Amino acid sequence: MTIKHVELKISGMQCTGCEQSIEDAILILPGIVKVKADYVKKTANIEFDDQVVSEQDFQLVIEKKGYDIEKEQPKKKSYLLHTVIFIILLIAVGGTALWGKSLMPDLIPQLNAQMSHVMLFSIGFLTGFHCIGMCGSFVISYSSRVTTKTGAFLSHFAYGMGKTISYSAIGAGFGLLGAAITITSHMRGIAALFASLFLLIYGLKMLDLIPSLRSFTIRLPKAFTKEVNSNIKTQRSPLVIGLLTGFLLGCGPLQAMYIMAAGTGSPQEGATLLLFFGLGTLVPLLGFGFFANLLSRNTIHDLVRVSGVLVIIMGVMMANRGLKLTKSGYDFGSVQEMVSESIDTQNISSKP
């Protein structure tokens, strides 16, 4: 037996949960002695018996999970193409949001809540493509035992209900925590501003434009994460599997949503935020067989980056909420109203 060590550079890791996903996938192979994936460094260190398994074997496993092995000299053409795609997506998402807001300036105060819910569902939907790699195996674990279409529907419904309840309940818990530490309206505003800062950082992390931000990560104890994963794998009930997935906080967008829930300072709002986010994730996750065949890995990574843009937009909206609550006089809505009033005044004065 000859033990070899190799360090692979991996792209496509979006959160600490990816570490567990990669490690579990590689450890299934025979001849693997030790695996250590690192989201911050974007690496996987593997010790293996080269007489039993080859580097190509676990490279294929990693790519099958939706990640890519980085080469030492990436192609400039590929980098340029991804930059162009990102800019197009950024303009499309940001431009659409600004265009829609400019159409109905008088109705924005009434539509803010609904717009936020749509935005949250959209973030959840785009994040759901990342969930395919993270939670797709959980769906397979219960659906493989189902033999009828009715049974499959009921199983998916139970899993979706459990997952959504879990997200909403934990969101309510974070909202309650925010309410407990923010007694006055001014304090809630400060908490909202801090939450907006976290959202902006998480959004930039998802875009992966500033590598150093990967170090800014909330980690649960490894033993806790492994215990939850172990319980999920031994469970037969789709409802319980769905309930347990809410405790896997490795997902970056999910962490951002929990922080946003805390920033609301309201259990009801916190639960509502995570309800819409959770519902959004279910669409691609429960249809991952279709989406996995339809979309390439690069496209899925780009969709997650678009989700990062939406998280940044939600961060700006949360910052606006904080500015209003602190009564600083700098909320974006009042600036827009001042501009609109100024334009109306100029129009009136210019009439004969």
C-alpha positions as CSV (number, residue, x, y, z in Angstrom):
1,M,0.0,0.0,0.0
2,T,1.4,3.4,-1.0
3,I,-0.2,6.4,0.6
4,K,-0.2,9.6,-1.5
5,H,-1.3,13.1,-0.7
6,V,-2.7,15.6,-3.2
7,E,-4.2,19.1,-2.8
8,L,-6.8,20.1,-5.3
9,K,-7.9,23.6,-6.0
10,I,-11.7,23.6,-6.3
11,S,-14.0,26.3,-7.7
12,G,-17.7,26.5,-7.1
13,M,-17.6,26.2,-3.3
14,Q,-20.3,28.7,-2.1
15,C,-20.3,28.0,1.6
16,T,-18.9,25.8,4.4
17,G,-21.6,23.3,3.7
18,C,-19.8,22.5,0.5
19,E,-16.9,21.2,2.6
20,Q,-19.1,18.5,4.1
21,S,-20.6,17.7,0.7
22,I,-17.2,17.2,-1.0
23,E,-15.8,15.2,1.9
24,D,-18.8,12.8,2.1
25,A,-18.6,12.2,-1.7
26,I,-14.9,11.4,-1.7
27,L,-15.0,9.2,1.5
28,I,-17.4,6.8,-0.2
29,L,-14.6,5.8,-2.5
30,P,-12.4,2.8,-1.5
31,G,-8.8,3.6,-0.7
32,I,-9.4,7.1,0.7
33,V,-7.6,7.6,4.0
34,K,-8.4,11.2,4.9
35,V,-10.2,14.1,3.3
36,K,-10.2,17.8,4.4
37,A,-12.0,20.3,2.3
38,D,-11.6,24.0,3.0
39,Y,-14.1,26.6,1.7
40,V,-11.9,29.6,2.6
41,K,-8.8,28.3,0.8
42,K,-10.9,26.6,-2.0
43,T,-8.9,23.4,-1.6
44,A,-9.4,19.7,-0.8
45,N,-6.5,17.8,0.8
46,I,-6.8,14.1,0.1
47,E,-4.7,11.1,1.4
48,F,-5.3,7.9,-0.5
49,D,-4.0,4.5,-1.5
50,D,-2.9,5.0,-5.2
51,Q,-3.1,1.2,-5.7
52,V,-6.9,1.2,-5.0
53,V,-8.0,4.6,-6.2
54,S,-6.6,7.2,-8.6
55,E,-6.7,11.0,-8.6
56,Q,-9.0,10.8,-11.7
57,D,-11.6,8.8,-9.7
58,F,-12.1,11.4,-7.0
59,Q,-11.8,14.3,-9.5
60,L,-14.8,12.8,-11.3
61,V,-16.7,12.5,-8.0
62,I,-16.0,16.2,-7.2
63,E,-17.2,17.3,-10.6
64,K,-20.3,15.1,-10.4
65,K,-21.2,17.0,-7.2
66,G,-21.2,20.2,-9.2
67,Y,-17.7,21.6,-8.5
68,D,-14.7,22.1,-10.8
69,I,-11.1,21.3,-10.4
70,E,-9.1,24.5,-11.1
71,K,-6.1,24.2,-13.4
72,E,-2.8,26.0,-12.6
73,Q,-3.2,28.2,-15.6
74,P,-6.9,29.1,-16.2
75,K,-7.8,30.2,-19.7
76,K,-8.0,33.9,-20.2
77,K,-10.8,33.4,-22.7
78,S,-12.9,31.6,-20.0
79,Y,-12.2,34.2,-17.4
80,L,-13.2,37.0,-19.8
81,L,-16.4,35.1,-20.8
82,H,-17.5,34.8,-17.2
83,T,-16.7,38.4,-16.5
84,V,-18.9,39.5,-19.5
85,I,-21.7,37.1,-18.3
86,F,-21.5,38.5,-14.8
87,I,-21.7,42.1,-16.0
88,I,-24.7,41.3,-18.2
89,L,-26.5,39.6,-15.3
90,L,-25.6,42.5,-13.0
91,I,-27.0,45.1,-15.4
92,A,-30.1,43.0,-16.0
93,V,-31.0,42.5,-12.3
94,G,-30.0,46.0,-11.1
95,G,-31.5,47.7,-14.2
96,T,-34.8,45.9,-13.8
97,A,-35.1,46.7,-10.2
98,L,-34.3,50.4,-10.7
99,W,-36.6,50.6,-13.8
100,G,-39.5,49.0,-11.9
101,K,-39.0,51.4,-9.0
102,S,-38.9,54.4,-11.2
103,L,-42.3,53.5,-12.8
104,M,-44.3,53.8,-9.7
105,P,-42.7,56.2,-7.2
106,D,-45.9,57.0,-5.5
107,L,-46.8,53.4,-4.8
108,I,-43.4,52.3,-3.5
109,P,-44.3,52.7,0.2
110,Q,-47.3,50.4,-0.3
111,L,-45.4,47.9,-2.4
112,N,-42.2,47.5,-0.3
113,A,-43.4,44.5,1.6
114,Q,-44.7,42.7,-1.4
115,M,-41.6,43.6,-3.4
116,S,-39.4,42.2,-0.6
117,H,-41.3,39.0,-0.5
118,V,-40.9,38.5,-4.3
119,M,-37.2,39.4,-3.9
120,L,-36.9,36.8,-1.1
121,F,-38.6,34.1,-3.2
122,S,-36.3,35.0,-6.1
123,I,-33.2,34.7,-3.9
124,G,-34.5,31.4,-2.6
125,F,-35.2,30.2,-6.1
126,L,-31.7,31.0,-7.4
127,T,-30.1,29.6,-4.2
128,G,-32.0,26.4,-4.8
129,F,-29.7,25.6,-7.7
130,H,-26.9,25.4,-5.2
131,C,-29.2,23.4,-2.9
132,I,-29.3,20.7,-5.6
133,G,-25.7,19.8,-4.8
134,M,-26.1,20.3,-1.0
135,C,-29.5,18.6,-0.4
136,G,-30.2,16.6,-3.6
137,S,-29.0,13.5,-1.9
138,F,-31.5,14.0,0.9
139,V,-34.3,14.0,-1.6
140,I,-32.9,10.9,-3.2
141,S,-32.8,9.2,0.2
142,Y,-36.5,9.2,0.7
143,S,-37.7,9.2,-3.0
144,S,-35.8,6.1,-3.8
145,R,-38.1,4.1,-1.5
146,V,-41.3,5.4,-3.1
147,T,-42.9,3.2,-5.8
148,T,-46.0,5.2,-6.8
149,K,-46.6,8.7,-8.2
150,T,-49.0,9.5,-5.3
151,G,-46.4,8.4,-2.8
152,A,-43.7,10.5,-4.5
153,F,-46.0,13.6,-4.4
154,L,-46.8,13.1,-0.7
155,S,-43.2,12.5,0.1
156,H,-42.1,15.7,-1.7
157,F,-44.9,17.6,-0.1
158,A,-43.9,16.4,3.4
159,Y,-40.2,17.2,2.8
160,G,-41.1,20.7,1.4
161,M,-43.4,21.3,4.4
162,G,-40.7,20.2,6.9
163,K,-38.0,22.3,5.3
164,T,-40.2,25.4,5.1
165,I,-41.4,25.0,8.7
166,S,-37.8,24.6,9.8
167,Y,-36.6,27.7,8.0
168,S,-39.6,29.8,9.3
169,A,-39.3,28.6,12.9
170,I,-35.6,29.4,13.0
171,G,-36.3,32.7,11.3
172,A,-38.8,33.5,14.0
173,G,-36.2,32.6,16.6
174,F,-33.7,35.0,15.1
175,G,-36.4,37.7,14.9
176,L,-37.2,37.1,18.6
177,L,-33.5,37.4,19.4
178,G,-33.4,40.7,17.6
179,A,-36.5,41.9,19.4
180,A,-34.9,40.9,22.8
181,I,-31.8,43.0,22.3
182,T,-33.4,46.0,20.5
183,I,-35.8,47.6,23.0
184,T,-36.3,51.0,21.3
185,S,-37.0,51.9,17.7
186,H,-33.6,53.5,17.5
187,M,-31.9,50.3,18.6
188,R,-33.9,48.3,16.1
189,G,-32.6,50.7,13.4
190,I,-29.0,50.2,14.5
191,A,-29.5,46.4,14.4
192,A,-31.0,46.7,10.9
193,L,-28.0,48.6,9.8
194,F,-25.6,46.0,11.2
195,A,-27.7,43.3,9.5
196,S,-27.5,45.2,6.2
197,L,-23.7,45.3,6.5
198,F,-23.7,41.5,6.9
199,L,-26.0,41.1,3.9
200,L,-23.7,43.2,1.7
201,I,-20.7,41.2,2.8
202,Y,-22.5,37.9,2.1
203,G,-23.6,39.2,-1.3
204,L,-20.1,40.1,-2.2
205,K,-18.9,36.7,-1.0
206,M,-21.4,35.0,-3.3
207,L,-20.1,37.0,-6.2
208,D,-16.6,35.8,-5.2
209,L,-15.1,39.1,-6.4
210,I,-13.1,39.7,-3.2
211,P,-11.4,36.4,-2.1
212,S,-10.5,37.7,1.4
213,L,-14.2,37.9,2.3
214,R,-14.3,34.1,2.3
215,S,-12.7,34.3,5.7
216,F,-15.8,36.1,7.0
217,T,-17.8,33.0,7.7
218,I,-20.1,31.8,10.4
219,R,-19.3,28.2,11.4
220,L,-21.2,25.9,13.6
221,P,-19.2,23.3,15.5
222,K,-18.1,20.5,13.2
223,A,-19.4,17.8,15.5
224,F,-22.9,19.4,15.5
225,T,-23.0,19.5,11.7
226,K,-21.9,15.9,11.4
227,E,-24.5,14.8,13.9
228,V,-27.3,16.6,11.9
229,N,-26.0,15.1,8.7
230,S,-25.9,11.6,10.3
231,N,-29.4,11.9,11.6
232,I,-30.7,13.0,8.2
233,K,-29.0,10.0,6.4
234,T,-30.6,7.5,8.8
235,Q,-34.1,9.1,8.7
236,R,-36.8,7.5,6.6
237,S,-39.4,10.3,7.1
238,P,-39.4,13.0,4.5
239,L,-41.0,15.4,7.0
240,V,-38.2,14.9,9.6
241,I,-35.5,15.1,6.9
242,G,-37.0,18.5,5.8
243,L,-37.2,19.7,9.4
244,L,-33.5,18.8,10.1
245,T,-32.2,20.6,7.0
246,G,-32.9,24.0,8.6
247,F,-30.1,23.3,11.1
248,L,-27.5,22.9,8.4
249,L,-26.4,26.6,8.6
250,G,-23.4,26.2,6.3
251,C,-25.3,27.7,3.4
252,G,-24.2,31.3,2.9
253,P,-27.5,32.7,1.6
254,L,-29.4,31.0,4.4
255,Q,-27.1,32.5,7.0
256,A,-27.7,35.9,5.4
257,M,-31.4,35.4,5.6
258,Y,-31.2,34.5,9.3
259,I,-29.1,37.6,10.0
260,M,-31.7,39.6,8.1
261,A,-34.5,38.1,10.2
262,A,-32.6,39.1,13.4
263,G,-32.3,42.7,11.9
264,T,-36.1,42.9,11.7
265,G,-36.5,42.7,15.4
266,S,-39.8,40.8,14.9
267,P,-40.5,37.1,15.2
268,Q,-43.4,37.4,12.7
269,E,-41.3,39.2,10.1
270,G,-38.4,36.9,10.7
271,A,-40.6,33.9,10.0
272,T,-42.2,35.5,7.0
273,L,-38.8,36.3,5.4
274,L,-37.6,32.7,5.8
275,L,-41.0,31.4,4.6
276,F,-40.7,33.0,1.2
277,F,-37.0,32.2,1.0
278,G,-37.7,28.6,1.8
279,L,-40.5,28.3,-0.7
280,G,-38.2,29.7,-3.4
281,T,-35.5,27.0,-2.7
282,L,-38.0,24.2,-3.1
283,V,-38.7,24.8,-6.8
284,P,-35.3,23.9,-8.3
285,L,-34.5,21.4,-5.4
286,L,-37.6,19.2,-5.9
287,G,-37.2,19.4,-9.7
288,F,-33.4,18.9,-9.6
289,G,-33.6,15.9,-11.9
290,F,-34.9,18.2,-14.6
291,F,-32.7,21.2,-13.8
292,A,-29.6,19.1,-13.4
293,N,-30.0,17.9,-17.0
294,L,-31.0,21.2,-18.4
295,L,-28.3,23.5,-16.9
296,S,-24.5,23.2,-16.9
297,R,-22.4,23.6,-13.7
298,N,-21.2,27.0,-14.9
299,T,-24.7,28.2,-15.5
300,I,-25.7,27.1,-12.0
301,H,-22.7,29.0,-10.5
302,D,-23.7,32.1,-12.4
303,L,-27.3,31.8,-11.1
304,V,-25.9,31.7,-7.5
305,R,-23.9,34.9,-8.3
306,V,-27.2,36.5,-9.5
307,S,-28.6,35.5,-6.1
308,G,-25.6,37.4,-4.6
309,V,-26.7,40.5,-6.5
310,L,-30.2,40.2,-5.0
311,V,-28.8,39.7,-1.5
312,I,-26.9,43.0,-2.0
313,I,-30.1,44.7,-3.1
314,M,-31.9,43.3,0.0
315,G,-29.0,44.6,2.1
316,V,-29.6,48.1,0.7
317,M,-33.3,47.8,1.5
318,M,-32.4,46.7,5.0
319,A,-30.1,49.6,5.4
320,N,-32.9,51.9,4.3
321,R,-35.1,50.4,7.0
322,G,-32.4,51.0,9.6
323,L,-32.0,54.6,8.5
324,K,-35.7,55.2,8.8
325,L,-35.9,53.6,12.3
326,T,-33.0,55.6,13.6
327,K,-34.6,58.8,12.2
328,S,-31.2,59.9,10.9
329,G,-32.9,61.8,8.0
330,Y,-30.8,59.9,5.5
331,D,-33.3,57.2,4.3
332,F,-33.3,56.7,0.6
333,G,-37.1,57.0,0.3
334,S,-37.1,60.6,1.6
335,V,-34.3,61.5,-0.8
336,Q,-36.5,60.1,-3.7
337,E,-39.5,62.1,-2.4
338,M,-37.4,65.3,-2.3
339,V,-36.2,64.8,-5.9
340,S,-39.8,64.2,-7.1
341,E,-41.1,67.3,-5.3
342,S,-38.2,69.3,-6.7
343,I,-39.1,68.2,-10.3
344,D,-42.8,68.9,-9.7
345,T,-42.0,72.3,-8.4
346,Q,-39.9,73.1,-11.5
347,N,-42.6,71.9,-13.8
348,I,-45.2,74.1,-12.1
349,S,-43.0,77.1,-12.2
350,S,-42.2,76.7,-15.8
351,K,-45.8,76.7,-16.9
352,P,-47.1,80.0,-18.3
